[in-house]
Amino acid sequence: MSPGSSRKAFPLPVWSAIACEMKRRDHTQMALYTMMGVSAYTRPSELLRCRVFSLIKPSPRVTEHWCLLLNPEEHPARSKTGTFDDSLVLDSAYLRPWSAPLMRQLTSRPNNQMLWDFDYGQYAKVFGQIARQMGIDITPYQLRHSGPSIDRSRNSRSLLEVQKRGRWKSHKSVARYEKSGRLA
């Protein structure tokens, strides 16, 4: 009846710094996972469940951007709201300049393999170490809160586009996640 308080959103430079430190520590896939999670507003478990076929290459005359398929119908895990086949275009300006070679590398493996070479425990450990080193009180789930706030603060997406991208059924849910004014 009464939803919990919203988690704090962090600005893009914080997520970029975390991803850069992951890359510096030779956790390149974790760095991409972090930035893809911000862009796609995913829950950590949603993105971790992805298989190679979930990352879809750009296709001439269809899309110039990579896409992500969450909760494919062929697999039993539905989204939190009970849906299948949620498609997201990975078109965030901060992903485009550098992510394509990494995405090509990820999709060069067999389609049914897990997309990532780590699990949540491994990711949380590295993430936690970096957050402590940087002196930031942050959790991986805050990716889902930060992406909408970043996009709205930059006017990259309308509120309706944010709602669709976040797979929220109501405007009230979007309001709980999108806190662009608090980023400053």
N, C-alpha and C positions, 0 to 999 in steps of 0.2 A: 504494500500500500504506500510506503514511503521509500523512494529510491535512496540509495546511499549517496554520499556527496561525490561530486565529480573529481576525477583525478586531475592533477595539474598538467597543463600542456606546456611543452618546452619548445623554444624556437629552433628553426632549422640549423643554426650554427652549433647548437648543443649536440643534435643528432649527427651532424657531419663530423664533429670532433670525436664522438664515440666511434663512428664508423672508421675514421682515419686511424684511430688508435688500434682498432681491431685489425685493420690492414697492416699497420706497422708491426703488429705482433704475429703476423702471418695467418690471420683468420679472415681471409678474403671473402669467403662465402658468408660469414657472419656479418661482415661489413655490408655486403649487398643485401642480405636479409633485413638488416636494420633499416637501410634507406628504402628498400622496397616496401617494408611494413609501414613506414611513414607515408609513403606515396599512396598505398592502397588501403590505408586505415584498417589493417587486419588485426585480428586478435592473434597473439603469438601462436596459439595452437592451429589456427586456420592455415597460416603460412607454412608451418612446419609439416602439416599433413600433405602438402603439395607433392605431386610426383612430377617427373620430367615432362610428361605430356601436358601438365598444367600451365607450363610456360610456353606461350604460343608466339612463334616468330612472326614478324611483320610479313604481310603478303601484298604484293602489288595489286592495285585496284580494290583492296579491301581496307587495309590500315597500314600506315607507315610506322606504327608503334608496336612494341611488344605488348602482349596481353597476358592476363593471368586468369585462369579458370579455378575458382574455388568450389569446393564441395561438388565434384563431378557426379553425375547421376550413376555412373558405373561403380562407384564406391559407396559404402554404407553410411558414411558420416555426413549428416546434414548440417546446415548452418544452425546457429543458435535460434533463428526464427523459423527453422524447418524447411528451408529452401535448398534447391540443388542448382548447379550450373550458374553460379554468380560470376559474371565476366567483368573484368576491370582492365581498362586501357592504362598501361604504364607510361603515361605521357607527361609526367611531372618534369618541369624544366631542369630540376637539379639531378634527375636520373639520366636524361638523354645524352649528355656529353661523354659519359664514361662507362655506362652500364652494358651497352650492347656486346662488347667482346666477352664480358663475364657471362652474360645470358647465353651467348652462342656456345660457350664452353659447357655450361650446365646442360644445354639441350643436345649436346653431342653424345650423350649416354643413352642407354636403352630407355624407352618411353615409360615403362612401369616402375623404374627405380625411384627411390625417394629423391626429391629435388636437392635436398641439403645433405651435407656429410656430417651433421651434428644433430644432437637432440636438445630438448629444452634445458635439461640439467647442465649440459656443457655450455650452452649459450648463456644461461643465467649466471654461471660461474664467471665466465669471461666478462660479461656485461657488468656484473657486480664489482669485480676487481677494478675495472676501468672507472666506473662511477665513483667508487671510494677514492681512487687515485685523483680524480678530478674534483672531489669534494662536492658531488652532486647527489641529492636524495632523489633517485629516479628508478623506475621499474620498467621492464620491457613492455608491460601493458600500456604504458603511457604513449607508445607509438600510436595507438588507436585514437588517443585524445589529441595528440599533437598534429597529426596530418590534417584534419579538418580545420583546426585553428590556423595552421600555416597557410593553407589554401585560401581561407577567407581573408586573412590579414593581407595577403598579396593580391587579392581579387582574382585569383586563378580559376576559381569555380564559384558558381552561384550557390545559394543556400540549398536550392533544389538539387543541384548536381552533387553537392556534398552529401545530402540525404541519400541519394541513389548510390553513390560510391560507398558510403558507410553501411549500406544495406539496412537502414533504419526505416521502420514502417511509419513512424509518426514524427511530426515536427518537434514534439516534446523531447523525443530521444536525441534528436540532432542538437537541440539547445543544451542538453546535458553534456555533450561532447565538445561542441564548438565553442571555444573561449578565446577568440582571436584578440580581443582587447586585453587579455591578461598576459599575452606573450611579451609585451613591452615591459 
